[in-house]
């Protein structure tokens, strides 16, 4: 990862250097060539101005300025004859062109030549020819190119350092995310990537953490399904056994016993379907028909409690606040609470829906001694030492919380009372909950 980022950064730096260096290098060479041409023309103009009017018979000897670096100066008559300086004995085509009164500059062989006329354009009395090696602009450009190359090297070095720093900054969060993903792949769904300071990587880490939490929750619910289903099936099987024993004792006959057993088996099938759906589906937020849920619970548990000589009281109240949730979850929660009251309580079982703190609450209480002090009935436990408490109530609480509500012991003793607070619809602002 770091190598790829570093290679990409170096390629970008190299392209930028080339895109700037090549045009600048060509421009520098052209600038030095124009500068050399201008210097030759200026030198020729100075010599032309210093020439006497009588070039053939001057009163004073004519001295040409001293030159360096291979620069040569020659003076020609309009007919092309050299009279002073160093140059071709006979004027070349450039000298003949300058005889017309215009300045001309051209590259001839290995030299850069400028021809400057002396006198007016109507009467040219002499032509000054100045030449210098054409390699001089190239030599000056080479020095400039060397400086540019040094600067390019510095730029590339700085780019390498910045690329190394950027590659570490960019690659470290990605490597951390990759390591976290590998840990999750190995089964550690609790693995999390900490903040890196890179917003994009932090967003990916947050999404990955949410996905892992979701997967972990689904796995936990799937793993708990077998234990929850076994508990609920034991409760249903107990109901089947009680129905069959009641039919035998009352002498109702085999038909009644079979019908009762089939009814209980249907309830067992519904329980399995509910638990499997709740283990796999996301919590519902649909309006919950609480009176229908209470009526269904009364229909299913009235016979079970009546077989033990106990009464089930489900009073109806009007103007109940709205609630949302799953019909399946509500059925299972009430089944657990009623089964707990049937197994551990005594006397009449009261199931009452009412409003509290602006939300809907359902109380399930009986007339028994209540919950012993120091016992947490919502802790998931196994074994006979629990006396039957543990997995059922733990399941009920987890279902209530998954649906956005709460389940707690409102009164431990005497006459234990469990209160289930249901989730309110979105946009509702309930008062402070107990």
Protein Blocks (a to p, Z undefined) as FASTA:
>chain_A
ZZmmmmmmmmmmmmmmmmmmmmmmmmmmmmmmmmmmmmmmmmmmmmmmmpcfblmlcfbd
cdddddeehiacddddfkopafedjddfbdcfklmmmmnopacdddehjbccddddeddf
klcfbdcdddddfklmmmmmmmmmmmmmmmmmmmmmmmmmmmmmmmmmmmmmmmmmmmmm
mmmmnopakbccddehiaklmmmmmmmmmmmmmmmmmmmmmmmmmmmmmmmmmmmmmmmm
mmmmmmmmnonojklmmmmmmmmmmmmmmmmmmmmmmmmmccdfbdcdfklmmmmmmmmm
mmmmmmnopacdddddehiacdeddfklmmmmmmmmmmmmmmmmgcjdddddddeehiac
dddddfbebjcehiafkbccedjklnopajlmmmmmmmmmmnopacddfblbghiadddd
ddddehiacdddZZ
